[in-house]
C-alpha cells in the first residue's frame, strides 16, 4: 500500500495522519464536520463515526475531548490505516475502529447506547448520471454502493439515545430528500449550516 503522511495541527495539538495515496485525500469536509459537532462535557457520553475511513474525524475530535470514540468502516485497507493512525498518535485507549458495514451496527452497540453519531456519507446515488470511479475505495466513499442515507438514518434511530445527536454533511441538492428521510425515522433537524466555497456558490 502506498501511503502519504502529514502533520495536522488542530486545536493547538498535532496529529500524525497517514492516508492511502489511492483513496480520497484530506478534504475540508471532514474538518468542517468535526468542528460542527457540539462536544459533550460529560466524559461518559459515547461517540460513533460511521464510515470513518482512515480515522480522521475521531483523530480531530480527540484533540478536544477524552470521550470514548468508535469508528466503523467497511473497507479493510482503510481500517488498517485508521488503526495505524490511532497507534501512531497513542490513542488506543480512546479510539476503537470496527471493521464491518454499518448495517451490522447492532452486533456492537445495544439500542439507545450512542450519544453522538457522526457521518461523512457517500454523496451520490448510484443511478445518477455521473461516472463511478474505477477505484473501489473511491467508489464506495463517493457513491451509495454499500450504504445509502436512508439506511444510515434507520440504524441511527435504533442505536442512538432518545436525546442523542446525529451530525452529518451532505450536498444541498439532496436537502429536501434528506429532511424527508430524517422525519421518516423521527430524527428532527435542530441545527443546519450551509457551506459554500466562494461568495458566488
N, C-alpha and C positions, 0 to 999 in steps of 0.2 A: 504494500500500500504506500503510495506517495502522499506525504503529508507536508503541511506548512505550519510553522509555529510562530506565534507573535505574542507580545505582551500587551495586555489591555489594562488601562487604568480606569477604574470605576469606583466612585465614592472614595477617592484618595487611596484606594487599595489596588495592588497589581495582581492580575490574573495571567497565568501562563496558559495560553489557549492554542491547542493543536487541532487542525481540521484536515480532512481529506481534500487533496487538490481536485479530485473529480466530483466533489459534492458542491452544493451551493456555499460559497464563501461568506464570510461575515458580512451581514447587512444591517441597516439601521432598524429594520422591522423588529428584530428580537430585542434590541436595546430599548427601543421606544415602548415595546410591550412590557418589558421588565420594569421600566420606570413608571408605567401607568398603574401598576399594582399597588393597592393600599396594603402595606405590610402590617402584620399583626403585632401588637405589643405583648400578647400572650405567647410565651415560648412553647406552649403545649399544642398550638394550632399547627395542623399538618398541611403541607403544600404539595400539589401534584402538577407536574408539567407533562402534558400529553404531546407525543411526537417530539420528544426532547432533542432528537438529532444527536449532536455531539456534546450536548450538555451545557450549551451557552447560557440559557436562561437560569437554570439552577446556580451556575457559577456567578452570574451577575447578582442574583438575589442574596447569595451567601456573603456578599460584601456589606450587606445592610442588616441581616438578621442571623440568628443562630437556630432557627426552627428546623425541624426535620423536613427535608425536601426529597421527593421522589420524582424520578423521570421515567417515563415508559416510552419505548421505541421499538419498532418492528424490524428495523434494518440492522443486521448483525455487525456489519463493518462500522456503522455509526455508533453502535453500543460499545464496541471495543475502544473507539476513540474517546467516547464520553467517559468511560471508566478510567482511561489513561489520564484524561484531564483532571478528574477527581483525585487520582493518585498524585499527580504532579503538583497539585495545589493543597495536598494534605487535608482533604475534605471528606475522607472516607467515613467519618463518624456522623457527618451531617447529611450527605447526599447519597442516595441509593438509586441505581439505574436498574430497571426491569426490562428484559428483552422479551417482548411479546406484543401482540396487537392490542389496542385499547379495548376492543370488543370483549377481551378476556379479563378486563379490569376487576371483575368481581371475584376472581380467583385470589387476588391480592388485597383487596380493600372491601371491607364489610359495608353494608348500606349505611348511609349518613355518617361516614367516617372522615371525609375530606373537608377541610375548612376553606381552602383556596385552590381552585383549579385554573390552570393557565394553558393556553394552546395557541401556537402559531400554525394553523392548519393549512392543508392544501387549498389554494385559492380557486382553482379552476375545475369545473366539471369535465368529465372525460368526453362528453359529447359536444363540447364547444369547438368552434372552427379554429382550432389552434393546434399546431403540431406538438405531439408529445415527445419529449426528449428521448433520444436513444439510450441515454444513461438511465438505468433502472432507478438509481438513487435519486436523481433529479426528477424523474417522472413521478415517483412516489411522493416526493416533497412538494411538488408543484401542482399535481393533478389528483383528483379524488379517486385514485386507483385502488387503494387499500381501505380507505375510510372516507365517509362524507360528513358534512356538517350536521346532518340530521342524526347520524349515529353518535357523533361526539356529544351532541346535546342530550340524546336519550340516556347515555351512560353517565353523563354528568349529573343528570337528575336523580339517578339511582344511588350514586356513591357520595354525593355532596350532602353536607348537613343542611338542615332547613334554612338556617341563616348564613349559609356558605356563599362564597363569591366565585364567579366564573369570569375570567378575563381572557379575551382573545382579540385577534386582529383579522380583518377581512377587507375585501375590496368593496368600495361603495356601490359598485354595480349590483351587488347582491344584497344591499341594505334591507329592502322590503322583505325579501325572501328570508333573510336571517331573523328579522323581527318575528315573522310568522312562525318560523321553526322554534324559536325560543318560547313563544307563547304556547305552542303545542305541548311543550314539556314543563310548563309552569315555571319558566325561567324569565324573570322580569327585568328588562334593562333599567339600570339606575343611573349609569354614567356613560356618556359617549364622547369620544374625542375624534374629530376628523383630522386626518393627516394629509398635508399637501406638500409637494416637493419644491414648488415655486409659487410665486404670487398669482400666476395665471392658471394654476391647475386646481 
